[in-house]
Amino acid sequence: MKVLDLHCDTLNELRYGMLRGETIDMLHNNLHLDLSRMQKGDYLLQCFALFTHIDRAPEDPLVSALEETDLFRQMLCQYPQYISQVRTMKDIEENRKAGRISALLTIEEGGCCKGNLSVLRQMYENGVRIMTLTWNFENELGFPNTPPGDGKNAFPAGADTVHGLKDRGFEFIHEMERLGIIIDVSHLSDAGFWDVANNTSRPFIASHSNARALAGHVRNLTDAMIRTIADRGGVTGINYCANFLDPDYQNPEAQSRVSYMADHIEYIRRLGGIDMIALGSDFDGIEKNLEMYDCSCLPMLERELRRRSFTESEIEKIYHGNALRVLSEFLPAE
């Protein structure tokens, strides 16, 4: 089954490796993703996030994003027979016919643009087609769903229903819709989610978020959010992180199990329909207790969905069809 994954942090892992003086070969490595295992997993398209940590001094988030863009280009130049960047739907189809994996650039942490619309437009020129407005820190655009905690828990339990988009955030979402950059609400505060929903017209997505009713983590979506994304024609990518899947999500030994993934898929299907479910692994941004431990393991989820009587067409929609439909509304045909 062809795989389209809406989110991974592999470029960030490559950058940290570079800063440590390491060279990580993207054909074979010990990360969650490499090209040989992506081929084994039958990947159609991987979204590669430019992830930056804006609270990690003295890093400059824009420089970090540009360094990751450079590493992305190096990968493409080193392995053109395996993978190629896409900017149009025709690119995706041509790569499929040639047996190449398609690569799409995204941004995780709109703060890398430093509140500058010119930087956003340059990121579009570089091929970025999806962007989260925040990561885990307040930035020039708005607030995340990580309100101040007690210093022990990385993700406090309460959702932020008060602090949403800032004035510059509203400017950004309007320019993103004009340019054709998909707005990604994963990591955004609850208030920010509704600011996006109430002030945009095109489909938007949650690239790597699950159902909050099953795992109460604030990074997951409420029932109302799921219905809203579905009504808008967007998708949510099932996140493989244990803390976003396990009903006992606050347990340090929370588990990422294929059965939990299928539970979230079934729940989201009941609320929003089969057409809003996609995959958003968060590979190389998550760790420990992963039953689907790398990108070669995707057949495991396919088998579980078949066991639960999902049809071939339903699984195709989850694995690539729904995300392709959304991309087709933003990427030119050719």
N, C-alpha and C positions, 0 to 999 in steps of 0.2 A: 504494500500500500504506500503510495507516494506521500511524503511527509513535507508539510510546510510549518515551520516553527517560527513564531512571531517574536521570540526574544531569547537571546543568550548574552552572556558577559565575557565571551571568549577574548575579544579584543583587549579588554581590560587586563585579563590574565596575561596576555602576550606582552602588554606594556609593562606590567610589574616585573615580568621575567626579564625584559630588556633592561629595566632599571637595576635589576640584580646582576646584570652582566651575563644572563643566560640567553641562549638561543633555543626557542621552542619551534620545532618543525611541525607545521600544520598538516603534514601528510601522516605522520605517526607521532603521538605524544601521550602523556598521562593525564591530559585534561578530559573533560566530559565530551569534548568535540574534537575530532580530527577528520581529515578528508577521507581516509580509508574507511573509518567506521561509519561516516555519513553515507558513503556509498553502500555499505552493508545494510544500513538502516533504510535505504531507498529514499533518500532526501531529494525532494524537488527544489525547495527553496529554504534558505536559512536567513533570518533577519539578524544582522550583527549590530549590536548596540554600541554606540560611542558612550561609554559610561564614565562619568567623572564624579569625584568625591569632593564637593565644594567646601567641606568643613575640614579638610586635611591640609593644613598649612605645611610648607609654603607652596603647595601645588597651585598652578593656575589652571582653572577648569577648561578654559578655551585651549590652552596649549596642550593639555592632556587629551582633549578631543581630537586635536589635529595630529598628535602623535599616534593615536589609535587609527585615524584615517590613513596615515602613512603606512602603518603596519598592515592594514587592510589591503592597500595597494600592493605592498610587497608580496602578500599571499597570492593575490591575483596574478602578478607577474611571474611568480615562481612556479605556479601550478595552473597554467591556463587550460590545460587539458582536463582538469578536474572541476574548476569553478570559475564563474564569470559574473561580474556585476550586472545588475539589471536596472533599467530605467523605464522600460516599456513592457507591455504584456507580450509583445512579439519577442522580446529578448528571452522571456521565460520559456516560451514555446520552442524557440530555436535551441536554447540550452537543453531542454528536455529531449529534443530529437537527436542532439549530439552527445547525449549521455553525460552532460555537465550539470553540476549543481548550480543553481542560481543564488546569488548573494545580494541582499538588499541592506543598505545602510539605514540605521535608525539612531535616535538619541535617547538615552535614559539620563535625564537631568537637564531640563531646559535652562538651568542656571549657567551652562557652559556658553550660552549666547550672551550672558552678562546684561540682559535686558535690552540688547541692541538689535533692532529689526534688520539692520544691514548684515549682521552676523547670521541671523536666521536665513536670510536670502542666500548668503554664500553657502551655508550648509545645504540648502536645496540644490544649488549648483553642483555641490560635491556628490549629490545623489541621495541625500537623506529624504526619506518619504514617510517616516513615522517619528513622533517625538512625545515622550512624557514631559509634562510641564514641570514636575518636581521629581526629586528622589526623596530622601529621608530628612531633608532640611528645608527650612524656609528659604526662598530665593526671591529674585526680583519679580517673579511672575505670580507667586502664591505660596500656599502652605500645604504640607504633606499630612498624611494620616499618621503622624508620629508625634503627638503632643508630649511635652516634657514629662518624663517618668521619674522613677526613684533612683535612677543611676544603675540599677541592677538589670532591668529588662530592656533589651534593645528596642522592643516594640510594645509600649504600654497598651493597656487594654482599651482605653477610651478612644472613640472616634471624634474627630474635630468637626463639629457641625456648625461652627461659628466663623472660622477663618477660611475664606475661599480664595478666589483670584484677586490679585491687585489690579490697579488700573493698567499697568503694563501687561499683565496677563491677558486682559480682555483684548488689548491691541494685538497680542501675539496670536490668540486663537482666530481672530478675524483674518490676519495675514496668512496664517497656516491654511485656512480654508481657501483663501484666494490662490495661494501658490499650489496647493495640492499636497500638503503634508498632513497626514492623518493624525488627529489629536488622540493621544493615548492617556487615559485617566488612571492607569495603574500608578499607585503611590500617592495620588492626589487626595486631599482631605475630602470628607463627605460634602462639606459646603462647596468646595471647588468642583466636585463632580456636578452638582446641580447648577453651578454657574456655567459650566460648559454646556450641559443639557439645555439650559434655558436661553442661551445666547449664541447658538450655532444652528445650522440647518443641515449639514452633511452628516453622513455616518461617522461615528467615532468608536474607539475600541478601548478595551482594557487588555493590553497585550499579555499580561501574566498575572491573572487574578482569578480566584475561585469563589465559591458560595459561602458567605458569612454565616448562613443558617447552619451549615454543617461543620465548619471550623471557624470559631468566632473571632479570628484575627481581623484587625481593622484594615489590613491590606486586601481583604476579600470584599465582595460586593453584596450589598443588601438585596432582598427580593425586589424592591422598587427599582434599584439600579439595574438589575438584570433585565427587568421588563422594559426599562427605558432604552437600554442599549439595543435590545431586540426590536423595539418599535422604530428606532432610528435606522435600522438596517446594519448595525455594527456587529462585532463579535467580541467574545472574551476568550483569551487563550488560557487553557488549563495549566496552572503552575505546578511543577513537580516538587516544590519545596515542602518538606515534612510539616512545617508549622502552618502552612496554608491548606493542608489536606487532612491532617489527623484531627478527629473530634477532640482529642486530648492535646490540643495544639500548644498549650503552655508547658507541657511536659518536656524537660530537656532531652528526653529520649523519644520524642515524637517521631512517628514513622511515615515515610513516603512509600505508600503501597499502591500497586496498580488497582486494587479493589477500591481504595479511597478515591482514586482518580475517576473510576467508573461511577462511584456514588455521586460525585460532584457533577459529572456529565449528565446522569439521569435526573438529578435535581434541577439543573439548569434547563434541561430539555422540557421538563414539566412546566416551568415558569415562562421561558422565553422561546421555546421551540428549538428544533434541531438545527435551524439555520444560523444560530448565533454562537455555536460552539466551535472553538478552534484549539490549537495547541500553542502554549507559550512556556517552554520548558524551564527557563531561567538557568539553564546549564552554565556551569562555570561561575555562577553567582550564588550557588547553593552547595551544601555539603552534608554529609553523614546520613545514614539510614535511608539510602535511596535503593528501592528495589529495582527500578529502572535506572541503572547506575551510569549509563552513558548512551550516546546517540545510536548505538547499534541495537538497543533494546526495544525499539518502538513496536516490533511485532508482539511483545508481551501485552500491551494495552489493546491492540487489535484483537488478540485471542480472547481477552476478557470481555470485550464488548460483544463479540460474536457469541460468547457463552451466555450473555444476557439478552440475546435475541435482537441485537441491533442488526439492521440490514446492511448489505454491501453499500448501498447508496448513502445510508446514514453515516457509516464509517468514513466513506470518501469525503463527505461534507466536513466531518470533524477533522480529518487528517490533512485536508488541503482545500477542499472545494469552497467552504465558507470564507476562508481568508482570501482566496483568490478572487472571489466575487467582490469583496471590499476593495482589494487592490485595484481591480479593474475599473472602479469608480474614480480612482485617483491617478493611476498611471495611464498615459496615453496608449492607444492601441499599438502604435509603432512610431 
